[in-house]
Amino acid sequence: MARLNHRYVILVVLAAVIALLPLVFPSSYYLRVAALVWVSAFAAIGLNILMGKAGQVSLGHAGFFGIGAYAVAILPARFGLPSLVALAIGAALSALLAFLVGRPILRLKGHYLAIATLGFGVLVAMVITTESRWTGGPDGMAVAKLSLFGWRASGSATWYWITGGLLLIGAWIALNLDDTPTGRAFRALHDSEIAARVTGVDVNRFKLQAFVIAAVYGSIAGSALAMMNGFINPDQAGFLHSVELVTMVVLGGLGSVVGSIVGAAVLIVLPQLLTVFQDYENLMLGAIIILSMIFMRDGMVPMAWKLLTRTGR
Amino acid sequence: MTILEVSDIGIAFGGVKAIDGVGFAVAQGQIFSIIGPNGAGKTTLFNVISGMYRPSHGRVALDGRDVTDLAPDALAARGLSRTFQNLQIFQRMTAAENVMVGRHLQERCNLFADLLRLPSVTRQNRATREAALGFLDQVGLRDGADVLAGSLSYGACKRLEIARALAAEPRVLLLDEPAAGCNAVETEEIDKLICRVAAKGIAVVLVEHDMKLVMKISHRILVLVQGRMLIEGNPQEVRDNPAVLEAYLGKHGAREAARA
């Protein structure tokens, strides 16, 4: 029972944070940064289902992010499709691709899987960069504004609420999964693949499911970011972005939904704060990540939770 | 009635015949033990039966149907469960959750229903947990239901693995050294547990080094030496066979033991 409540507590607190933050923001610049956090957190939550729950690594996840982003850029511009339909097509395409790619590569383990997913991400980024007739090449392309029944979504405040709502839904679904046969199968194959198999868990099927779920999350996040920015370039699908997503998941805490949000917040907000250090920005960021991995191997949120419950008793 | 039939199994690793020409049959409710010195191929034989290794020749049949080439999860679906010599529990899940995974095949598992946590999922979850607690009760772990499995004692983990295997409602249960590392009291508990399981009609195949336990509860015993069958018989026949003693202690040791 405590578990059930736990899930709603997280969602209510998250909703409250999203609702109340604008009250303390002095300018719309903060709304924009927060919206970036919500979008990244959404992608990280999806990746965390794959990495934290099912225990499979993906170093090419920005590939799906890029597919979602370019879907809402290309489909409305070339075929006049509404943005939301483009988003759905992008997500479906990502799911299909994850399914096709995942089948052979998820049989690999550890480093081999990491390299294979990395290869996939590089491939997607390469296609986006070279097919400039469709994608605008390295220069990127403009993205049509999201419009619903004549209402056009623009401005930091609007996107703050859209991405905030999206994050809530993403967190809700990820939390739902925990105490279900599927969620248990994910965690089981993470802890002992061999034991999961002899208890009747079709390991390959569940790895594939986790991979597809993560891909859809990534794709939707990519679409949202592209529509919010009104512009997209191949960097969003690149290797560095993949690493960034993995860092969010690991830094925040593997398997923790709240952790993914915190991890995303750190990786988005920190560079903004560190701009005062100008040239040393990346150096500082790298140092912070290294230090937190040394001192907080479980990730920030699980670590904080451990400290809290320990002093509470 | 015979439920598990293993015939003429052989498997080689890089030219070394780990198992050669092993065959036996186990009936419902029977406790069938496989013993032999270290390296005799007992665990390898388990791995072949449970679908983790594919044998070079021979056949495994469950309920008269050939299952030699089936994967472990497909075998589980046909009623074959096992435990492991080196613990294979889900460390980061609670004891109850471990056993709930054991109910996986009894549960309806639909990705979309799970993602949305439909009321049916919540209902089923409650039922699965109830069932899991029942199985934990059978192995005396009910009180530790919500403890993380990783923090349970070694003996408790051994019993947890048995509970998880039983949760799948198997017809054949393979136990790989369930009493290893357990003290006398724990061994006694496992002994009773195995007898209760067999009494329900489940065929139990046991690999165990604790000879007292094996001789006490087994209906049939197969002695494996260097991958080959030495003898198969009831406990009395195995105990009285000089070749068995020799396999364990060597020729000289057997003479010494006979004199003692």
Boltz contact constraints between the chains, C-beta under 6 A:
constraints:
  - contact:
      token1: [A, 173]
      token2: [B, 115]
      max_distance: 6.0
  - contact:
      token1: [A, 176]
      token2: [B, 115]
      max_distance: 6.0
  - contact:
      token1: [A, 176]
      token2: [B, 117]
      max_distance: 6.0
  - contact:
      token1: [A, 179]
      token2: [B, 125]
      max_distance: 6.0
  - contact:
      token1: [A, 180]
      token2: [B, 114]
      max_distance: 6.0
  - contact:
      token1: [A, 180]
      token2: [B, 121]
      max_distance: 6.0
  - contact:
      token1: [A, 181]
      token2: [B, 107]
      max_distance: 6.0
  - contact:
      token1: [A, 181]
      token2: [B, 109]
      max_distance: 6.0
  - contact:
      token1: [A, 182]
      token2: [B, 109]
      max_distance: 6.0
  - contact:
      token1: [A, 182]
      token2: [B, 111]
      max_distance: 6.0
  - contact:
      token1: [A, 182]
      token2: [B, 114]
      max_distance: 6.0
  - contact:
      token1: [A, 184]
      token2: [B, 100]
      max_distance: 6.0
  - contact:
      token1: [A, 184]
      token2: [B, 101]
      max_distance: 6.0
  - contact:
      token1: [A, 187]
      token2: [B, 93]
      max_distance: 6.0
  - contact:
      token1: [A, 188]
      token2: [B, 90]
      max_distance: 6.0
  - contact:
      token1: [A, 188]
      token2: [B, 101]
      max_distance: 6.0
  - contact:
      token1: [A, 191]
      token2: [B, 90]
      max_distance: 6.0
  - contact:
      token1: [A, 191]
      token2: [B, 91]
      max_distance: 6.0
  - contact:
      token1: [A, 191]
      token2: [B, 92]
      max_distance: 6.0
  - contact:
      token1: [A, 192]
      token2: [B, 88]
      max_distance: 6.0
  - contact:
      token1: [A, 194]
      token2: [B, 88]
      max_distance: 6.0
  - contact:
      token1: [A, 195]
      token2: [B, 88]
      max_distance: 6.0
  - contact:
      token1: [A, 197]
      token2: [B, 72]
      max_distance: 6.0
  - contact:
      token1: [A, 197]
      token2: [B, 73]
      max_distance: 6.0
  - contact:
      token1: [A, 198]
      token2: [B, 50]
      max_distance: 6.0
  - contact:
      token1: [A, 198]
      token2: [B, 72]
      max_distance: 6.0
  - contact:
      token1: [A, 198]
      token2: [B, 76]
      max_distance: 6.0
  - contact:
      token1: [A, 198]
      token2: [B, 82]
      max_distance: 6.0
  - contact:
      token1: [A, 199]
      token2: [B, 101]
      max_distance: 6.0
  - contact:
      token1: [A, 199]
      token2: [B, 102]
      max_distance: 6.0
  - contact:
      token1: [A, 199]
      token2: [B, 104]
      max_distance: 6.0
  - contact:
      token1: [A, 200]
      token2: [B, 73]
      max_distance: 6.0
  - contact:
      token1: [A, 200]
      token2: [B, 76]
      max_distance: 6.0
  - contact:
      token1: [A, 200]
      token2: [B, 77]
      max_distance: 6.0
  - contact:
      token1: [A, 200]
      token2: [B, 104]
      max_distance: 6.0
  - contact:
      token1: [A, 200]
      token2: [B, 105]
      max_distance: 6.0
  - contact:
      token1: [A, 201]
      token2: [B, 104]
      max_distance: 6.0
  - contact:
      token1: [A, 202]
      token2: [B, 73]
      max_distance: 6.0
  - contact:
      token1: [A, 209]
      token2: [B, 111]
      max_distance: 6.0
